[in-house]
Every structure is written in C-alpha cells, then in structure tokens.
Amino acid sequence: MCSDVLCPATITNGIVDEDVCDRRVYSECSFSCDLGFYLNPEQTKVACTISGSWDEHNKTSCLEFDRGLVVMVTPGNGFDHFYSVPTTQEGTPRLKNIIEYFLHFDAKFLNVDGDYALKQAYFYDYKTRTIYKDSTFSISLTGDNTMTALHIGLSRSYIRLAVDWISHNVYWTDSRYKWIMVQSPIGNDTSMHRVLIHENLEGPHALVLDPNEALLFWSDIGSVTKIEVSSLSGRDRKSLIVSSLNYPYTLAADYVDRRLYFTDSIRNTLETMTYEGRDRKVLLNHNYQILDIAIYKEYLYMTAEAGKTLYFLNKTNGETLDTGLSARDKTFYGITVFAPDAQPISNKANCSRFGCAQICVTEKDGASCLCKDGYSINQDKKTCSSKLYT
C-alpha cells in the first residue's frame, strides 16, 4: 500500500529519488533507472492510485535497452572487456548510457557478431583461438553472460565472424588456414562444422552475409586481391572486383539498399558498391587504419586504431556526424549492431522444418543440407554418411 507521505524506496528496474524532501511527496514520485534501462519519456513519474497501490507505471517507467552496438575494447594489455552502446530507434548512439562489461577470464576478444532472435552473441578470442557463444546476450547486459566454447582450434591470424540469423549458422574466415568455415550452433554437438570454401583462397579476411539474399561476401588478399561472393552453401562463386584493390580489411552490408561497404588499409579508403560490384564510390579518404565497420539505419559506425575512436558517419556521403567515443588508453576494435530490426527476415527458409541431419543452410529459394567434415551427403540430400565407410 502507498504511504500518504513517502514514496517507495524502489520501483521495477529503478530507484526512486531520495533527495526530494526525503522522498516526502504526496502522490507522485520521481525516479531514475537501473543500469541497462532508460526512462520512458511518456511516463516520467509513478503515482499512488486511489486504491492505495503504486500505478502500472511502476513496471513500465523504466524500459530495457533493446538495440545498440557491441564494441570490443583493449586497454593496452589485452582485450578483456567490451562496451554495450545503446542506440535510439533511429540509430543515434546513447553515449550517456554506455555499459562496460569485464570478462571473468583471461581473453583477447577481437571480433563479434550476434543473432538477435536467439539472443546470442559470438566472440573470437585470440588468446585461446576459440569462438565463444553467449546464449543470454542483450544490449542491457541483464543476462548471466556465461560464455561457452563453440569452436576451438582457430589460428592466431585474421578471423572474421558473421551470423546467418535465419539458419542461425556461424561463418568465419581464417587467413592462415586459408578457408571459410560454417558451423551450426544448434544443440550441444560442437562437431557440426565444415570447411565451406578453401580452393583458390590465399588470405580470406573480411566477411559479411545477407541471409535474406542467401549471399556470402568476403575479401581475399593474395597475388590477386579481390572481393568475392557465393551462396551461403559456397556455390555460385564469382569475383566482384579485382582491380584498384590492395588490402580490403573490413566489409559491411546495407540490407535495405543492397550495397557493400569496405575499407582498404593500403589505399586508405572507405568505399561502397552494389551487391553486383557496380557503382563503386569512395566515401572517405583517411590516414589511419579502420579496424571495423557496421551499418544501422542511416549510420555507418567505424572503429579506428590510430585515433582510438569510435566514429559515427552518414552512410550515404561519408560525412562524420560525431566522433563519438575517444580514449587515450583504449583501442576500439570489432563492432556489430545488435537490434531487432537490424536482422530482418524476408527469406522463407525454415531449417527447423527442413529435416537436415547435420547442417542446414539458407538458400535463395529455401534451404539445403550440408554434412560436417568427414561426412558426405546421401542421395536423399538430407542425411549424411561417414566417408570412412563409403
């Protein structure tokens, strides 16, 4: 029951301000929200109702952040924490609401991607050569954030992760092993992986997917440096650009406008082109190394090593909208967007009903089945047999 003269000490996901006349107000109470929550602009106070209980605003005045950026951070002695940077629905970063999360084990996280529908995030750890999965991830970091190993045994080279949020598969490049891998994270069997592409690869680096188009894009740095594309099953491979390209370090995709964004660490450019490799434009010439980029709404988010800065740019013209975060003793590295509308689903592929025995991948017209390493597909195109017995 409400007191006639006192506000409650707390509300759901928040705390009532105690510095207002020692909480002595008669009908309404001002409040602040817990870390990971923000004030509902339509409900700035909670009130005592005639029935003598605090109104429903007690549960809805503090809203949980549901979208934002995940940024890997190094303080100079190891990648032992990351930032969660909430954004508005328009993509504007809420810089006053940044949450810093410190890992509970010795790690050096370089890259990250997420699966919003499953509330999962994946991290590449350089120290243990492992991809870790956080199965309770949220921008508000209200889960237990327990890390489990998805894949152990990567090289200590350039690794780039990308998640197909329709089939939920995880893809990655490994520049030392010279391959592109895919793994199903469904269930507890961590052996459900295969080398997807390895022929004619010299140094696979950047990687990005468009699951709705069932497309896999990557850069290959070698005797002929290029940006290539294939289906998510590794078929229909072709080169998009092979000229005026030296060291394509990062890739990002704009799923709405069907454009790729990429950086060249030697030419010092940030560029964009269509999915077909046409209409190539230079958005930005710079004198520092861009470490990673991500796209959300009209924003292009960019981490840069020399400036130790997280930049926010206009994705159309490359104009710097805000230098965002800066720190003398930190470097921002891998970055991804974690938001409900950042991973739209228009493709009708449904792997949960397709009946693959091992790995199901998204295709443009549905789905197809793959087998893990050491197995081959049977005539039914769904089950697999060990190559040792065929």
N, C-alpha and C positions, 0 to 999 in steps of 0.2 A: 504494500500500500504506500501511496505517496505521503510524504510528510507535508504539513502545511507550510513549513518554513525552510526545509532543506532539500536540496537536490540530491539524487542518488550519487554514490561515490563513483560508479562506473555505468556505462551503457554498453550495449553489444559492440565489440570491436573498437571501443573508445573509452575515454575518460572524461568525466565532467570537470569543467574548470573550477578549481577550488579557490581561486584568488578573487572571486567576485563576492564580496561581503561574506566571506567564509561559507560560500555556497548558500547564502540566505536570500533566496528569491522565492516568490510565492507560487508561481505557476509555470515558468519556463526556465530551462537550464541551457546554458551554452556549454560547448564541449569541444574536444579535439579527438582525432582518430589515432588508433594504433599504427605502428609501422606496417606498411603494406596496404593501408586503407586510406581513403580520402573523403573529405566532406561532401555529402550530397548537396549540390547547390540549391536544390529545391526544398531541403529540409535542414535548415541551419540551427534549429532548436528542437529540443524534446519538451513535451508539455505534460502536465498532470491532468488527467481527464476527470470528469465529474464522478465517474465510478471509483476514483481513488487509485488508479494504476497509471503507470507511465505509458504514453500512447505508442502506437505501432512504429513511430519514428525511432524508437529505441533500437529497433532491429535494422532499420534501413537508412539511418542518417550517416553511417559510415559504410562506404561501398568499397569492395575489394578491387584493386587494380587488376584488370583482365587483359591488358595489352602493353607491349613495350619492347625494349631492346635488352639483349643479354650480351654483355661485353666482357671479354677476357682481359685480365689486368695483371701486369707484373710490376712489383715494387723494386725490381732490380736484382733480387736474389731468388727468383722463382715465380712461376705462375700459380700462386697459391690462393687466389680469390677471384671473384668476378663481380661485376656490377649488374644490377637489375635497374633499368631506366624506364619507368612507366611513361607512356605517351597518352595524349588525348586521342579521341576517335579520328581526328584529322591527321594524326601522326606527329604533332608537336611534342617534343620531349618535356616531361615534367621534371626539370632539373633540381627542384627543391625536394623531390620525393625519392631520390636515388637510394637504393638499398644495397649495401655491401655485404657479400657473403664470403666468409672464410672457410676454406676446406679443412677437414679434420684429418687429413693425411698429407704426406709429402708428395706433391704433384706439380706438374708444369703443363697446365691446360693451354693449348694453342688454338683450338678450333671448336666450334659449337654449332649445332643445329637442333631444331625441335619439331615435335609432332603435337600440334595444339589439341587435336581431337582426343588423343590419348593422354594428354598432359604429361608428355615425356620429353626429356632433353638428352642430347648425346654430346659427349665431350671427348676430344682426343687428348690424351696425356702423353707428353713427350718422354717423361722420365720412365714410366712403366711400359711404354709402347702399347697402350691399351685404349680401346674405346669404352667409355663408361656410360651407363644409362641411369638417369634419374627418373623414376616412374611416378613421382608425385610433384612434378615441377609446376610452378606458377610464377608469374611476374611478381606477385606479392610475397613469394617465398614462404608461404604458410604451411607447406608440406614438410615432411621429415627430411627431404633431400638426401635420402640414402642412395649411394652410388653402388651399382653392381657392374661387374665386367661383362660387356657384350662380346668383345673380341680382343684376344691377347696375341701379340706377336707381330705387330706392325714394325716397320723400320723407323729409325730416327731420321727421317727426311721430311719432305713436304707432304703433309697429309691434309686432305680437304674432305669434310663430311657434307652430305646432302641427304635429306629425308624425303621419301615419297609418302606424302600424307594420305594417299588413297590406299595403297597396298601396305603402307607402314614400313616398307623396307628401308634399310640404311645403305647408302652407297658411299664409297670413298676412293680417292686416288692415293697411290703410293709411288712417289717418284723414284725411289731406289729400287723397289721390286718391279717397277715398270708395268703396273697393271691397275685396272679399275675393278673393285670388288663390290659385291652386293651381299647383304645378309638380311634374313628375316629375323626380327626381334621377338616374334610372337612365340609364346611359350617359354620353356626353360632350356630348350636344346640349343646351345650356343654353337653347334656344328653346322647350322643351316646357312652356310655361306658358300660362294663360288667365285672364282676368277671370271669376271664377265668379259673383259676385253684385255688382251695382252699382246696381240700381234701388231707389229708396226707402231709400237709405243716406245718412245725414248725417254721421256721425262714428263709423265702426266702430272699436272699441277692443279689448276683451278677446276672447280666442278660446280655445276648448278643443274637443277631439274625443273621441268614444268610437268607435273604429273597429269594435269588435265589434257595436255597435248601429247603425253607419253613420250617426252623428249629428254634426252640426256646430253648436256653440253659440257665440254672440257677443253682445256688447253694442253698442248703437248710441246715441250721445249726440247729441241734437239737440232739435228742437222737441217731439218726443215721445220721451223716453228710454225704452229698452226692452231686454230680453234676448230674443233670438230663437233659433230652431232650424230646421235644414233637414237634408236628407240630405247626404252628402258630395259629391254631384253638384250641390248647390244647389237641388234640387227639394223639394216639400212644405214650403215655408217657412211658419212661423207664429210669432206672438209668445207668449212665456211669461208675462212680467209687464210691465206698462206703468204701474203706479201705485206710489207711495211709493218712487220711484227717481230719484236725481238724477245721480250720476256713477259708474256701475259700471265700476271701473277694472281689475279683475282677475277672472279666472274659473279654477276648477279643478274637476275631475270625480272623483268616487269611483265607480270602475267596478264595485265589488262591491255597494255599497248603492244605486247608480243615483241619486246625489244631486249637485247642483251646489253649489259654494261660490263666493261672490262678495263683493267689497268695494264700498262706496260711499264715495267720498272726500269728499263733502259731508255726508252724514248720519253719517259716521264709524262705520260698522258693518261687521262681518263677518257674513255671513248664509249660510243654506243652504236649499235647497228640492229637491224631487224633479225628475227629468227632465221631468215634465209641468207643472212650475210650481206644484205643490201643497205643503202642509205647510211653508210658509215660516217660518223661525225666525231670530232674531238671536242669534248665538253670542257676539258681543263688541262692546261699545261702547268706542271709543278716542278719543284726542285727538291722533293722529298719522297721517300718510299711510302706508297699507300699499302697498308697491310691487309685490309679487308674492306668490303663494301656490302651494303644491304639496301633494299628498296622497300618502302612502305608508303602508300598513298602518293603524294607528290614529293616526298622526301627521298633523298639519297643520303644514307649515313655512311661515314667513312672514317676509318682509323688510320693514323699516320704515325710512323715511328719517330722521325726526327723531331716533329713538333709535339710529341707526346700528347696528342689532341684527338678528340672525337669531334668531327665536323658534321654539320647538317647542311646539305646542299639542295638546290632546286634540281630535280632530276631532268628537267627539260633543257635548261640552259647552263647548268653547272654553277650558277651563282651561289656563293656562300651565304646562307641565311643566318647561320650562327656558328661560332667556333665552339660552342657547347662546353665540353669539359676539357680542362687542361690541368696538368700536374707535373711538377718538376721531377718527382721521384717515381713516376709511374709511366708505363707504356701501355696503351690500349691496343689489343691485338685482334683476335677473332671476334666477329659480331654477327648476330642474327636477330630477326624480328620474331616475336612470339605473340601472336594476336589472332583472334577468331576469324577475322576477315582477311588475314594475310595468306591464308591457305584455303582458297575457295575450292569447291568440288562441283564440277560440271560433268566430268567423266563418269560414266555409269558402271565402270568396272567394279565388281564386288568379289574380292578374293575370298571373303568369308563363306561364300556360297559356290565358289568355282570348283572346289574339290581337289586342289593340288596336294599331292602327298608331301611335298617338301617346300618349294619356294614358289609363290605366286607373284607375278609382276604385272603392272598396269600396262595395257596396250591401248592404242587409239580407239579400237573398236571393241574393247572388253578387257580380257586378261589372258595370260598364258602361263604355263608351268615350266619351271626350271628345276634342275636337280643340283644338289650340293656337290662340292668337289668329291670325285671318286665314284660318282654315280652317273648313269645315263638314263635318258627318258625312254619309257616304253612306248609301244605302238598306240596305246590309248591316250598318249600325250599328257597324262596326269600323274601316273605312278612312275617310280624310279627303281632301277636295279643296280647293284654294285658292279662296277667294271671288273672286279676280281673274278666274277663268276659268269662273265659273258664272253 
